[in-house]
Amino acid sequence: MKKNTLKFQFLLLLLLFCTPGYAQDKNFHIYLCFGQSNMEGHSKFEDQDTLSNNRFYSLQAVDCPELSRKKGEWYVAKPPITRCNTGLSPADYFGKTLTENLPDSIRIGIINVSIGGCHIQLFDKDSVTNYVEKAPNWMKGMLAAYDNDPYTRLVDMAKIAQQTGVIKGLLLHQGESNTGDQDWPNKVNRVYDNLLKDLNLRSEETPLLAGELLAADQGGKCASMNTIIGTLPQTIPNAHIVSSKDCEGVADGLHFSAKGYRTLGRRYAELILSRRNGGGYTTVQ
């Protein structure tokens, strides 16, 4: 009798230690967003942008006590979603559009780690230390918010997200600081490969959506970079380009207006919605 009791206790302890402390919901679709100021969110959000949806969440990547948000915790998505004082991001309307067009059983979660003015090399874990050492003073505060390592912060937050959901794709908007850099696709590919390895993701199941920069017809000063961005699928087969045509810009020739971000965010979502290989997605209504 005593032997059976000890055996039962052993099995109970084994069960307790081997059972995960979370339940992964395959209907909770997670997207990782990164880049520079246009992904960060440059233009001010408006009242219409703050209407929340209880199926759309963001994982806080930095502490924002003034917003009553803590790093590493989920909140119903509402701008600012990148850092405490950032503006409207294309990620806002990406998530809104998905929830409006997917079955009610599916929830959307995003993580946005972006740094205004950065080169893509900042997200390369092999070059981040050297990059941070040489970063201009105006960037240091943004870098400090991510402990001077935005790539690691993105991965750490993604691992938290994987405890409750499934990563379905990556959203990138970056390139202004790399304008004219013919090696940009290879640099993006290094970041993409590292994310796949560090998060145990498969390339064929993890699309990378890259947005074009402000178009020439909107006065885009870096519009020439869109030709290079357009070649990314030649390097990353599961990369897809999001058009910025007719996305309204602002006078600086670099950033989109709030209206432009709404349009761009919906276009990111449309690419995901058009994929029918495993999600039962439909087209935007």
GUKOL-397141 format. One record per residue (C-alpha): residue number from 1; x, y, z. Coordinates in Angstrom, 3 decimals, decimal comma, padded with zeros to 6 digits, m for minus. Layout:
N
    n         X         Y         Z
  NUM         X         Y         Z
...
END
This chain:
285
    n         X         Y         Z
    1   000,000   000,000   000,000
    2   002,825   002,365   000,947
    3   004,630   001,515  m002,295
    4   001,535   002,382  m004,348
    5   001,132   005,659  m002,459
    6   004,717   006,671  m003,189
    7   004,256   005,776  m006,850
    8   001,120   007,919  m007,054
    9   002,896   010,863  m005,426
   10   005,786   010,534  m007,883
   11   003,419   010,512  m010,856
   12   001,583   013,552  m009,490
   13   004,836   015,501  m009,093
   14   005,904   014,489  m012,588
   15   002,612   015,753  m013,975
   16   002,937   019,065  m012,154
   17   006,474   019,713  m013,349
   18   005,912   018,604  m016,936
   19   002,636   020,390  m017,607
   20   003,144   023,892  m019,132
   21   001,822   026,799  m017,125
   22  m000,011   028,121  m020,157
   23  m002,299   026,994  m022,921
   24  m001,376   028,000  m026,460
   25  m004,424   029,136  m028,404
   26  m003,962   028,395  m032,112
   27  m006,698   030,924  m032,848
   28  m004,598   033,704  m031,304
   29  m002,544   034,929  m034,275
   30   000,589   036,911  m033,412
   31   002,473   039,277  m035,748
   32   005,864   040,829  m035,055
   33   006,351   044,398  m036,293
   34   009,697   046,173  m036,584
   35   011,405   048,959  m038,498
   36   012,010   052,663  m038,184
   37   009,787   055,702  m037,685
   38   006,987   054,808  m040,091
   39   006,454   051,462  m038,349
   40   006,986   053,145  m034,998
   41   004,183   055,598  m035,774
   42   005,064   059,185  m036,644
   43   001,761   061,012  m037,167
   44  m000,609   061,811  m034,324
   45  m003,534   059,460  m033,895
   46  m007,070   060,820  m033,917
   47  m010,217   059,950  m031,959
   48  m011,350   057,503  m034,654
   49  m008,096   055,562  m034,195
   50  m008,626   054,928  m030,482
   51  m011,780   052,831  m030,858
   52  m010,765   049,464  m029,443
   53  m011,676   045,941  m030,509
   54  m011,697   043,181  m027,901
   55  m010,224   040,713  m030,405
   56  m007,168   042,869  m031,168
   57  m004,332   043,025  m028,631
   58  m000,818   044,408  m028,358
   59   001,951   043,064  m026,169
   60   003,647   045,929  m024,388
   61   007,363   046,005  m025,271
   62   008,274   048,810  m022,842
   63   006,980   049,988  m019,481
   64   004,546   052,910  m019,752
   65   003,377   053,760  m016,222
   66   001,603   056,870  m017,467
   67  m000,570   054,579  m019,603
   68  m000,851   051,955  m016,840
   69   000,922   049,427  m019,063
   70   003,704   047,016  m018,108
   71   006,300   045,436  m020,354
   72   005,468   041,858  m021,286
   73   001,724   042,121  m020,696
   74  m001,154   042,043  m023,169
   75  m003,581   044,943  m023,567
   76  m006,480   045,636  m025,896
   77  m004,685   047,391  m028,766
   78  m004,997   051,138  m028,720
   79  m002,453   053,739  m029,871
   80   000,271   054,350  m028,955
   81   001,261   050,697  m029,349
   82   005,023   051,050  m029,901
   83   006,265   053,195  m027,018
   84   004,660   055,564  m024,564
   85   004,611   058,664  m026,786
   86   004,619   057,335  m030,345
   87   001,896   057,989  m032,893
   88  m000,334   055,987  m035,194
   89   001,340   052,982  m036,799
   90   000,332   050,876  m039,813
   91   000,198   048,016  m037,296
   92  m002,906   049,633  m035,766
   93  m005,005   049,285  m038,893
   94  m003,369   045,994  m039,816
   95  m004,843   044,458  m036,684
   96  m008,166   046,255  m036,972
   97  m008,611   045,085  m040,549
   98  m007,804   041,477  m039,733
   99  m010,312   041,307  m036,892
  100  m012,969   042,866  m039,102
  101  m012,483   040,207  m041,775
  102  m011,639   037,016  m039,877
  103  m014,016   034,712  m037,998
  104  m014,992   035,793  m034,487
  105  m013,055   032,834  m033,094
  106  m009,733   034,390  m034,147
  107  m007,916   037,013  m032,091
  108  m004,997   039,127  m033,316
  109  m001,966   040,136  m031,290
  110   000,912   042,373  m032,341
  111   004,311   043,255  m030,942
  112   005,909   046,439  m032,258
  113   009,598   047,158  m031,631
  114   010,728   050,040  m033,829
  115   013,302   052,835  m033,669
  116   012,960   056,066  m035,630
  117   015,866   056,791  m037,948
  118   017,559   053,414  m037,580
  119   019,328   051,347  m040,223
  120   018,314   047,716  m040,662
  121   021,666   046,797  m039,087
  122   020,237   047,745  m035,685
  123   018,147   044,554  m035,821
  124   021,120   042,387  m036,786
  125   022,232   040,815  m033,508
  126   025,794   040,574  m034,789
  127   026,107   044,315  m035,388
  128   023,804   045,865  m032,764
  129   026,546   046,544  m030,183
  130   028,688   048,456  m032,649
  131   025,625   050,286  m033,981
  132   024,512   051,419  m030,517
  133   028,000   052,661  m029,645
  134   027,954   054,957  m032,680
  135   024,281   055,988  m032,454
  136   023,510   059,724  m032,447
  137   022,462   061,339  m029,185
  138   018,859   061,856  m030,340
  139   018,452   058,076  m030,736
  140   019,899   057,077  m027,363
  141   016,674   057,508  m025,403
  142   014,759   055,275  m027,807
  143   017,499   052,661  m027,665
  144   017,564   052,767  m023,872
  145   013,861   051,911  m023,800
  146   014,849   048,528  m025,272
  147   017,981   048,136  m023,108
  148   020,055   049,078  m026,178
  149   019,106   045,848  m027,931
  150   015,795   046,067  m029,830
  151   016,338   042,705  m031,550
  152   016,610   040,859  m028,238
  153   013,594   042,759  m026,894
  154   011,578   041,691  m029,936
  155   012,612   038,052  m029,463
  156   011,940   038,127  m025,713
  157   008,468   039,559  m026,243
  158   007,796   037,077  m029,044
  159   008,639   034,182  m026,730
  160   006,155   035,529  m024,192
  161   003,567   035,753  m026,968
  162   004,246   032,163  m028,025
  163   003,091   031,001  m024,605
  164  m000,464   031,990  m025,494
  165  m000,591   032,324  m029,292
  166   001,011   031,371  m032,583
  167   003,303   033,654  m034,599
  168   001,832   033,964  m038,074
  169   004,062   036,546  m039,739
  170   006,438   039,507  m039,620
  171   005,755   043,113  m040,639
  172   008,641   045,366  m041,658
  173   008,677   049,021  m042,591
  174   012,228   050,256  m042,904
  175   014,556   051,572  m045,566
  176   014,719   055,349  m045,426
  177   018,046   055,169  m043,581
  178   019,303   052,529  m046,045
  179   018,253   054,354  m049,209
  180   020,394   053,239  m052,129
  181   021,820   050,259  m050,250
  182   021,831   047,428  m052,785
  183   022,712   044,956  m050,028
  184   019,569   045,805  m048,044
  185   017,722   042,586  m049,048
  186   020,603   040,479  m047,732
  187   020,689   042,486  m044,500
  188   016,950   041,967  m044,045
  189   017,430   038,277  m044,775
  190   019,934   037,958  m041,918
  191   017,415   039,452  m039,502
  192   014,669   037,218  m040,885
  193   016,796   034,065  m040,591
  194   017,805   034,920  m037,032
  195   014,167   035,436  m036,022
  196   013,193   032,100  m037,547
  197   015,976   030,301  m035,677
  198   015,525   032,063  m032,353
  199   011,754   031,529  m032,345
  200   011,681   028,055  m033,926
  201   009,639   029,265  m036,903
  202   009,484   027,788  m040,395
  203   010,052   030,092  m043,368
  204   007,230   028,592  m045,419
  205   004,798   029,346  m042,586
  206   006,158   032,786  m041,714
  207   005,605   035,470  m044,351
  208   007,575   038,702  m044,176
  209   005,555   041,720  m045,311
  210   007,686   044,717  m046,263
  211   006,085   048,090  m046,892
  212   007,212   050,517  m049,560
  213   008,442   053,935  m048,476
  214   006,505   057,125  m049,157
  215   005,901   057,160  m052,909
  216   007,268   059,716  m055,341
  217   003,775   060,996  m056,160
  218   003,465   061,969  m052,481
  219   006,795   063,784  m052,492
  220   008,697   060,842  m051,028
  221   012,383   061,787  m050,688
  222   013,436   058,138  m050,410
  223   011,034   056,735  m053,017
  224   013,958   055,429  m055,070
  225   014,478   052,812  m052,339
  226   011,195   051,172  m053,337
  227   012,945   049,611  m056,336
  228   015,363   047,837  m053,983
  229   012,564   046,898  m051,571
  230   010,712   045,381  m054,506
  231   013,531   042,879  m055,043
  232   013,226   041,395  m051,542
  233   011,186   038,340  m052,672
  234   014,166   037,323  m054,814
  235   016,157   036,874  m051,598
  236   013,345   035,795  m049,263
  237   010,812   033,656  m051,168
  238   008,107   034,215  m048,564
  239   008,513   038,010  m048,612
  240   005,666   040,144  m049,939
  241   005,694   043,843  m050,817
  242   003,043   046,257  m049,572
  243   002,394   049,079  m052,020
  244   002,464   052,668  m050,777
  245   000,822   054,057  m053,914
  246  m001,608   056,866  m053,047
  247  m000,859   056,572  m049,314
  248  m000,979   060,173  m048,162
  249   002,255   061,694  m046,864
  250   003,197   064,738  m044,836
  251   005,335   067,721  m045,795
  252   008,671   066,290  m044,637
  253   008,671   063,856  m047,569
  254   009,489   060,919  m045,296
  255   006,421   060,054  m043,266
  256   002,799   059,174  m043,879
  257  m000,141   061,107  m042,518
  258  m002,626   059,400  m040,202
  259  m004,781   058,785  m043,269
  260  m001,775   057,292  m045,060
  261  m001,042   054,956  m042,151
  262  m004,635   053,724  m042,174
  263  m004,404   052,886  m045,865
  264  m000,981   051,284  m045,531
  265  m002,052   049,213  m042,522
  266  m005,087   047,898  m044,376
  267  m002,840   046,888  m047,279
  268  m000,597   044,883  m044,961
  269  m003,729   043,103  m043,759
  270  m005,010   042,501  m047,275
  271  m001,870   040,513  m048,078
  272  m002,434   038,280  m045,071
  273  m006,119   037,944  m045,826
  274  m005,372   036,892  m049,385
  275  m003,313   033,936  m048,177
  276  m005,535   030,879  m048,114
  277  m003,024   028,211  m047,127
  278  m004,036   027,345  m043,609
  279  m005,998   030,247  m042,168
  280  m009,258   030,184  m044,057
  281  m008,718   033,839  m044,856
  282  m011,045   035,878  m046,990
  283  m010,554   039,145  m048,835
  284  m011,193   042,500  m047,210
  285  m014,804   043,546  m047,291
END
